[in-house]
Every structure is written in structure tokens, then in C-alpha cells.
Amino acid sequence: DPWQWQQSVTIPAGQSKLVTLAFPQALGSDVYHLQMKVKIGDHVLATDTRHFMHAPRRDEKAGPRKFGLHDCNVRAFGFWPEALPIDMAHHYLRWGYVQGPGWVKDWDGQYGLDPKVPAEQWYWNDRIDWAIDQGREMFVCVQSTPFSDWARAHPYKHMRQYPWGNVGGHPKIDRYRNFLKEVAKRYTGKVEYWEVENEPNAGGHIPADKTDDYVEVCKAVYEELKGADPNTQIFGISGTSKFQPWMDKVLGHGGSQYLDGVSWHTYTSPSTPDEIGFPKIIKESVDIVKKHMPNAPIFNSETGVVVAMRYDVDQAIPQQVIQQKVRENDKAFVANSWMGATFDEWHGGASMVTNAVYNFLGGVEKYVFFGWNPNWPTKREWEKHAPFFSLFSVAADGTRTPSLMTLSVATLTTQMQSALLENSEQVNLPGVRGGLFDKTNGGKLAIIWAPSGEESVLFKTDAAQLEIVDMLGQTRMLNVSHGIAVCDVTELPMYVHVKSKQLEIQNGPIENVVVKANGPASGECEITLRNPMPYMFDGSFSVSWQRGQGSVEPAMQRLQLD
């Protein structure tokens, strides 16, 4: 039921007062929809609504910083989720925008900017300056794509054509180096990581199939930016889709000597990571990096998932409704591109979480989310437009709100806050996937899910309890008996925390559960068990009521299973 409460406040005439809301109950991990009315007597002065989420951090020592947000053209102050352990800001710095922009007549009536104009008058990206001033960990993608003829050494076949000129081709390296020198003057000591180009393997207008051109650009960035600031690190590749052969070629043709690390983007829409055999793809990618750069760090600098919006601001559209819309090829639910069909909020969240976990298990150190823009989607009447990547939702009336997808991402960051990425172990059991991570408190974190549906898992530990947190942050405790606990796992990932160093995961003994109602308040439960051990099980099987009020009889039964 909705919470309802009143607060009284006295404000002297002509003054204002900031009032803290005193919620009647502690906020849990959830998306909230708040309506406020300001009244004097029976007269309503104003009403307001707010839509927000709460994903509490864990009371544990933080591990290494893992998560970041892609710029996504956010133009509003205060958008950063300070309450979450998200530290890295990923931004673009485009030569054609800064020393330009190319589409503005700013050169004696000509398009573009006179290359003789001093750097103080260039169009620098102020969002980078904001992020630096806010203390973000900076990861800046510097892009050499020419927007003006004076910046282009030679054209490419598939350049982008606009009324004001062509975009693409190979840059004039001497002029690009002059730009990089000014970049170094402005940002030395302020940017921890640089990235060379954005998805160069996917666009014919930038150095893509021309490996030597890309290596030459990497060399320029490395020598100018690393030369000015030895503490900064230069990342390259920024690959997307099937980028592995291109990455192997770049690194093998000299690119590795001008890079400190490698970045990539692992979009899987409209499929889930498990549907495309993601662990194998990650392993292949990591193996290529290790072949050329054995100790190089790897970042995922951008990944998102396409999720359906909402009809009503406080309700996610059910999965079956979205599936029907997809079958009808409704344009609001099916993109006319590689993005394909939208996920519902639950399975979109699961796709993002599993994508990140597989990246970390493969050796990735940083993971950047794409779509964190509170003003997306920009078109309020979303039912009339194709879907796109957004970590927020919008209702049919244009009201924006966090979604279960947003909450899933937030919960991932908070639950992994104390996780250590070194020595992680992959969980690969029949029907169950995931990983095991050490924690800063000496305990363990398991993140597990069942790609094809519900499965049973068995935990072995010397702890008395396990803390189970679902994908949306709801928490419960699971008692351990004789070193063993059993739990169901679904398609939606869950987090298992234990304070002990000992945590083993096996397929559980429950094969099937059938519940039959005998009346309005009673029923029968038929449980099919299997023995996952290589020896006879001779012991007891106990059942407890987990939620709400109720009981199970018999609560315990002795069993022998071959």
C-alpha cells in the first residue's frame, strides 16, 4: 500500500525554508514515486511529483573503482549519481568540434575555423572541464576525424557528406599533432586515461580497414599526450561488434608499441550475452590482447541495452505485452537496425548485469555504462519513435523516471563495491552461470544466474548464514546447516555474500517443485530431489517458510539418495 503522511512546517512571511522529508519507513532498494501537496488549512497551494530510486551502498571497505558513465551528451548539472560507487567519466574530444566546429561559418563566411586561430578561441568541450572540477576519474576519447579540407591528408571512399562539407578521411598528421599539443597543455595532470578514436573498426569514414593509418594516429596521440604526461595511459582499439580480427591486425602491425591498454564495447542487443556465447568471445578478445601486450589493462568503455519505455510512470510494461508488440513489429519496440527488439526492464537489467560480470571475469578492469542521461529519450511521445539505448524510462505522458533497469545497474555497482577483480573464478555449471570474487573484508561474493530458467544450487561454506541479494537489491538471509545451504536461481542474477573465505557452488538437489492448492489457505508441495554428490546422501531434508506467514509439515524428513 502507498505510504501517506503529513509534515507541519512554520515559515515566517517573506522567507523560505528547506524541509527534509521524514519518510514513515526506512527506504529499501526500490524505485519510488512521490507526490507532495502543500496546504494551508484546506487550501492546496501547490503539488509536485518526484520519481527516484534508492540503492544503498554496502557497509564494507571499497575495493578498486570499477564503473563509469559515458557522456551521452548530458547538458544538465547535477546528473551524476553521487550516491553510487560510479567514479569514471568517459567523454569525447573531437578535433573537428574543438578546432571548429566544421558546420559553423566562422572563417570569413566559410564553414569551419581558420587553423591560424589560437587555441584560446577554440570550442573546447566544457563538459570535460565540469567533470574534472567535480573530481571524476577521467577517460577521454580523442578523435582525429577531419571535418575540414585543411585537416585532411587524403579522403576515404565512404566519407559522410553534409551540406557544409565532408567528414572523414585520414588527418594531416602534422596539423593533428599541433592540436594534440594544445590538448596536452590544457589537460596534462588532469586526465588519467586517453582513448584513440571511437569504434574505428565500424566506420569507413575514419581509419578502420586502413590499419597503418590507425597506427599512425595512435603514434601521434601516444607521443604527444604521453610525452607531455608520462603518468597518463593511452588506450586504443575501442572495438565493437566482431572487432577481434581488426584488433589482432592493429596490435600486430605496430599499434601495441603506442598503447598502454585496450578498450572495447560489448553490445549484444537484441540477444543476451548467454545467447551469443559471450564467455568464448571475451576469452578470444583477451587472448589477442595478451599475445601482443601481456600485461595491458583492458577497459569496456561503452555498453548499453535497449529496454522498452513505460505506459504509466509507476509500472513497468510486462514481458508478455512487450513480446506481443515485438511479434507485431511495433516500431516503438523494434528498432530498424542491429539493435532489434527491446527487452523488458527485468531482462534488460539482467542482460546488462551479466554483460558486466562476464567482462570482469575475463580480465576487464573498468566498465562504462551507456545511456545515463536523465533527459533521454529526447522525444517524449516514445510510442511514435524507434527505441534507443537509455538507462532511464519515460511514460506515455512524458514523465521521466528511473526504471527497474536503472535499479539493476545501481544494484550491480553497490553489490560489487567491495569486490576484488583479481583471482576471480567463473561459475560454469549445468544450467547455472556466473562468477566468484574475493572481497575486501576477506569474504566472498558470488554473482549467479540460470540462463534457461529456474535451477537449484547448493552452497558449501563454514559460515552460519549467506546473504542473498536479488537483482533489484532486495535482501534476505539464508541459513546454513551442516555446512550446506540450498537456493533457487532464476534468469535474473543474484548476489550471494558470505563473510567466510570458503564458498563453493554446485548444482543443487532440487530438480522440480510442484505446488497444488487444496483450498484458499493450504496445499501440497511435491519436490523432486537429485543427488549431485559422487556418493550416497544419507541425512535429512528440511523446508522452511521464507516470506510471509505460514508453515510446512513435515518440516524435516530423513532421506537416503544414491
NUBA-302500 format. One record per residue (C-alpha): x, y, z. Coordinates in pm, whole numbers, padded with zeros to 5 digits, always signed. Each point is the difference from the previous one (the first is absolute). Layout:
XYZ;...
END
This chain:
+00000+00000+00000;+00121+00357-00063;+00152+00186+00290;-00192+00308+00107;+00115+00251+00259;-00007+00367+00090;+00266+00242+00116;-00064+00342+00153;+00229+00296-00052;-00011+00364+00105;+00155+00257-00234;+00010+00371+00087;-00145+00235-00259;+00234+00085-00286;+00243-00282+00084;+00077-00346-00133;+00101-00321+00171;+00153-00327-00115;-00198-00289+00148;+00135-00353+00025;-00258-00268-00073;-00043-00243+00289;-00104-00324-00167;-00221-00217+00223;+00216-00304-00070;+00360-00058-00095;+00056+00006-00374;+00091-00336-00149;+00153-00078-00336;-00276+00104-00239;-00136+00260-00244;-00225+00252+00176;-00271+00235-00127;-00068+00291+00236;-00291+00243-00018;+00007+00306+00225;-00275+00250+00082;+00059+00331+00177;-00308+00112+00192;-00108+00279+00234;-00313-00123+00168;-00207-00158-00276;+00153+00216-00273;+00252-00179-00227;+00275+00243-00100;+00206-00231-00216;+00053-00362-00100;+00314-00165-00124;+00121-00347-00091;+00342-00155+00017;+00118-00335-00134;+00319-00141+00147;+00174-00320+00100;+00187-00110+00309;+00284-00252-00024;+00192+00003+00331;+00372-00060+00005;+00140-00287+00202;+00170+00074+00330;+00330-00148-00117;+00340+00130-00098;-00004+00094-00369;+00210-00196-00244;+00148+00134-00325;-00212+00249-00194;-00176-00189-00276;-00283+00196-00156;-00048+00307-00216;-00256+00190-00205;+00024+00093-00365;-00060+00369-00078;-00321-00057-00202;-00018+00376-00070;-00129+00080+00348;-00039+00377+00020;-00141+00032+00351;+00176+00065+00328;-00065-00245+00281;-00060-00306-00216;+00284-00205+00154;-00119-00272+00245;+00218+00104+00293;-00165-00261+00224;+00136-00287-00211;+00357-00134-00030;+00036+00127-00358;+00318+00202-00042;+00117+00012-00362;-00123+00259-00251;+00044-00101-00364;-00005+00296-00241;+00067+00082-00365;+00249+00260-00118;-00046+00034-00376;+00256+00196-00201;-00269+00100-00250;-00216+00143+00280;+00271+00172+00204;+00198+00163-00283;-00324+00096-00170;-00271-00116+00005;-00002-00083-00368;-00366+00087-00060;+00024+00360+00130;+00091+00289-00232;+00277+00147+00209;+00267+00063-00264;-00074+00313-00202;-00332-00145-00112;+00141-00350-00055;-00092-00310+00197;+00235-00106+00275;+00272+00187+00186;+00319+00155-00133;+00282-00232+00121;+00197+00314+00095;-00251+00090+00275;+00172-00049+00340;-00105-00285+00231;-00146+00242+00254;-00280+00066-00249;-00075-00363-00084;-00328-00171+00088;+00120-00217+00287;-00233-00259+00155;-00115+00170+00320;-00150-00325+00132;+00354-00135+00035;+00092+00305+00209;-00308-00051+00219;+00089-00366+00061;+00360+00086+00087;-00116+00267+00247;-00237-00255+00156;+00291-00236+00066;-00097-00275-00241;+00243-00265-00118;+00043+00118-00360;-00003-00220-00310;-00002+00215-00315;-00041-00132-00354;+00195+00228-00233;-00110-00018-00364;+00196+00105-00307;-00276-00017-00264;+00042+00304-00231;-00300+00234-00034;+00176+00249-00231;+00212-00032-00315;+00300+00163+00170;+00004-00283+00256;-00018-00284-00255;+00309-00167-00153;-00202-00218-00236;-00367-00103-00027;-00153-00342+00060;-00253-00164-00227;-00289+00004+00247;+00009+00346+00153;-00307+00165+00147;-00137+00282-00212;-00177+00305+00139;-00113+00330-00155;+00295+00173+00167;+00265-00256-00100;+00134-00352+00035;+00093-00181+00322;+00267-00267-00007;+00326-00096-00159;+00350-00020+00140;+00110+00302+00203;+00300+00213-00082;+00220-00133+00275;+00208+00316+00045;-00313+00210+00056;-00155-00267+00219;+00317-00004+00210;-00031+00377+00042;-00352-00057+00132;+00126-00271+00238;+00269+00233+00132;-00272+00246+00101;-00199-00286+00154;+00305-00094+00207;+00043+00360+00120;-00361+00014+00113;-00040-00342+00162;+00343-00122+00117;-00035-00134+00354;-00381+00008-00023;-00085-00302-00220;+00097-00348+00119;-00089-00187-00320;-00021+00087-00370;-00169-00207-00270;+00096+00012-00368;-00314+00038-00216;-00350-00139+00057;-00085-00335-00163;+00240+00051-00291;-00062-00354-00128;-00368+00079-00063;+00017+00315-00217;+00144+00033-00348;+00045+00377+00036;+00264-00036+00276;+00321-00208+00006;-00158-00346+00005;+00104-00252-00264;+00310+00213-00055;+00200-00143+00289;+00314+00202-00069;-00200+00323+00015;-00140-00092+00340;+00344-00094+00133;+00133+00337-00119;-00276+00177+00194;+00079-00211+00310;+00366+00096-00034;-00086+00370-00011;-00227-00020+00306;+00250-00207+00197;+00298+00222-00075;-00179+00330+00057;-00218-00083+00302;+00214-00263+00169;+00308+00204-00078;-00148+00297+00184;-00139-00205+00290;+00180-00334+00066;-00257-00088+00269;-00291-00007-00241;-00093-00322-00184;-00092-00033-00368;-00270-00252-00096;-00084-00106-00350;-00213-00232-00218;-00339+00111+00146;-00141-00289-00198;-00362-00096-00047;-00187-00290-00159;+00242-00260-00143;+00313+00207+00059;+00241-00280+00092;+00169-00054-00342;+00044+00377-00042;+00145+00032+00351;+00245-00285-00066;+00113+00171-00319;+00043+00344+00162;+00196-00129+00297;+00212-00224-00222;+00083+00281-00244;+00163+00225+00254;-00298+00138+00189;+00095-00174+00324;+00313+00212+00045;-00211+00318+00006;-00264-00122+00246;-00003-00067+00373;-00335-00177-00001;-00293-00119-00210;-00369+00097+00008;-00308-00153-00158;-00381+00014-00005;-00200-00319+00047;-00354+00077-00114;-00204-00320-00043;-00350+00141-00072;-00240-00143-00098;+00151-00320+00146;+00116-00069+00353;+00368-00071+00070;-00077-00367+00063;-00191-00038-00327;+00308+00097-00203;+00256-00199+00198;+00150+00313+00156;+00267-00164+00222;+00165-00150-00308;+00002+00341-00175;+00154+00170+00304;+00267-00271+00030;+00091+00032-00368;+00028+00378+00038;+00212-00018+00316;+00228-00262-00154;+00074+00232-00293;+00091+00283+00238;+00224-00227+00207;+00176-00125-00313;+00115+00350-00090;-00015+00186+00335;+00027-00257+00283;-00055+00238+00292;-00224+00259-00162;-00313+00117+00186;-00334-00041-00178;-00299+00234+00038;-00353-00035-00133;-00054+00364-00092;-00365-00021-00107;-00283-00252+00007;-00378+00033+00018;-00325-00195-00038;-00323+00101-00178;-00293-00017+00243;-00367+00085-00059;-00139+00320+00152;-00313+00021+00220;-00367+00076-00058;-00052+00102+00365;+00278+00165+00197;-00022-00241+00293;-00035-00329-00188;+00239-00193-00223;-00162-00150-00310;-00036-00377+00054;+00219-00234-00202;-00294-00166-00177;-00131+00338-00124;+00343+00092-00141;+00034-00341-00166;-00335+00052-00173;+00106+00347-00118;+00321-00146-00139;-00195-00269-00189;-00211+00279-00149;+00322+00182-00098;-00118+00312+00183;+00254+00271-00084;+00013+00117+00363;+00121-00344+00106;+00213-00109-00298;+00285+00213-00132;+00059-00008-00376;+00368-00071+00056;+00236-00245+00168;-00152+00095+00339;-00313-00199-00084;-00269-00076+00256;-00019+00163+00341;+00036-00184+00329;-00242+00034+00286;+00148+00175+00303;+00073-00321+00190;+00182-00182-00280;+00166+00318-00124;+00146+00046+00346;+00111-00363+00003;+00168+00040-00339;+00199+00302+00121;+00102-00165+00327;+00113-00324-00163;+00187+00196-00269;+00198+00187+00266;+00069-00313+00207;+00131-00192-00301;+00227+00294-00084;+00143+00010+00352;+00049-00378+00007;+00189+00025-00329;+00246+00256+00135;-00164+00338-00069;+00079+00256+00272;-00250+00280-00076;-00355-00012-00133;-00177+00309-00138;-00379+00015-00035;-00155+00161-00307;-00336+00177+00031;+00017+00188+00332;-00172+00319-00111;-00301+00116+00205;-00128+00186-00309;-00008-00312-00219;-00199-00092-00195;-00017+00351-00140;-00330-00065-00178;-00265-00016+00270;-00263-00180-00211;+00208-00317-00009;-00278-00212-00153;+00049+00188-00329;+00375-00054-00023;+00255-00280-00026;+00160-00117+00325;+00353+00091+00101;+00243-00060+00284;-00110+00168+00322;+00056-00095+00360;-00306+00205+00096;-00363-00034-00098;-00275+00238-00103;-00375-00045+00024;-00245+00061-00283;-00078+00345+00143;+00368+00099-00008;+00076-00047+00371;+00350-00136+00052;+00093-00251+00268;+00270-00246+00097;-00099-00350-00105;+00073-00351+00121;+00280+00007-00255;+00146+00306+00177;-00035-00173+00335;+00170-00315-00133;+00303+00202-00109;+00009+00186+00333;-00022-00328+00195;+00283-00148-00205;+00227+00288+00097;-00085-00013+00369;+00021-00378+00033;+00338-00010-00177;+00139+00299+00188;+00219-00214+00229;+00081-00266-00262;+00359-00067-00107;+00042-00083-00367;+00325-00192+00028;-00029-00378+00040;-00367-00005-00095;-00143-00339-00096;-00262-00076-00261;-00305-00205+00099;-00090-00230-00287;-00236-00272+00119;-00276-00178-00193;-00270+00267-00025;+00181+00249+00227;+00246+00277-00090;+00180+00277+00185;+00313+00068+00198;+00171+00004+00340;+00191+00303+00129;+00209+00062+00310;-00103+00297+00216;+00193+00261+00192;-00134-00138+00332;+00147-00344-00072;-00335-00146-00104;-00142-00108-00333;-00254+00132-00249;-00177-00229-00245;-00204+00141-00288;-00202-00277-00161;-00297-00054-00232;-00173-00274-00199;-00015+00103-00370;-00271-00251-00095;-00226+00033+00301;-00017-00110+00360;+00273-00223+00142;+00102-00121+00343;+00346+00069+00143;+00178-00136+00303;+00242+00213+00200;+00276-00142+00215;+00142+00232+00265;+00114+00007+00362;-00206+00316+00064;-00327-00012+00193;-00193+00211-00252;+00008+00126-00357;-00134+00340-00101;-00207-00028-00318;-00064+00321-00197;-00216-00012-00311;+00062+00202-00317;-00206+00291+00132;+00173+00013+00339;-00254-00187+00216;+00183-00182+00278;-00066-00314+00204;+00210-00232+00215;+00044-00370-00078;+00088-00229+00289;+00277-00255-00043;-00043-00347+00150;+00295-00237+00037;+00200+00213-00243;-00265-00017-00276;-00273+00235-00125;-00230-00039-00298;-00155+00279-00206;-00191+00048-00325;+00155+00209-00280;-00190+00163-00288;+00084+00189-00319;+00038+00315+00208;+00346+00016+00160;+00035-00011+00376;+00282+00092+00235;+00116-00232+00278;+00216+00152+00275;+00183-00199+00264;+00251+00119+00260;+00198-00323-00026;+00271-00070-00256;-00164-00336-00068;-00281-00005-00254;-00050-00279-00252;-00289-00020-00245;-00143-00321-00143;-00319-00101-00173;-00266-00038+00266;-00211-00300+00096;-00337+00145-00105;-00103-00110-00348;-00362+00108+00000;-00264+00152+00228;-00377-00032-00056;-00247+00179+00229;-00367-00101-00001;-00262+00199+00189;-00246-00196+00216;-00187+00309+00112;+00035+00375+00050;+00266-00039+00273;+00157-00344-00048;+00156-00220-00261;+00246-00276-00081;+00358+00042-00115;+00166-00276-00202;+00380+00026-00018;+00216-00213-00229;+00354-00037+00132;+00326-00109-00161;+00333-00079+00158;+00276+00217-00152;+00267-00167+00217;+00224-00282-00124;-00108-00203+00305;-00322-00105+00175;-00183+00274+00187;-00113-00121+00341;-00144+00281+00206;-00298+00229+00041;-00190+00237-00226;-00157+00303+00167;-00239+00262-00137;-00064+00345+00148;-00254+00272-00081;+00199+00298-00134;-00249+00284-00055;-00325+00095+00163;-00169-00221+00258;-00043-00371-00044;+00144-00339+00081;+00099-00323-00172;-00068-00347+00141;+00203-00207+00036;+00274+00261+00037;+00270-00268-00011;+00030-00347-00145;+00285-00251+00002;+00114-00115-00344;+00239-00232-00176;+00087+00083-00362;+00233-00205-00219;
END
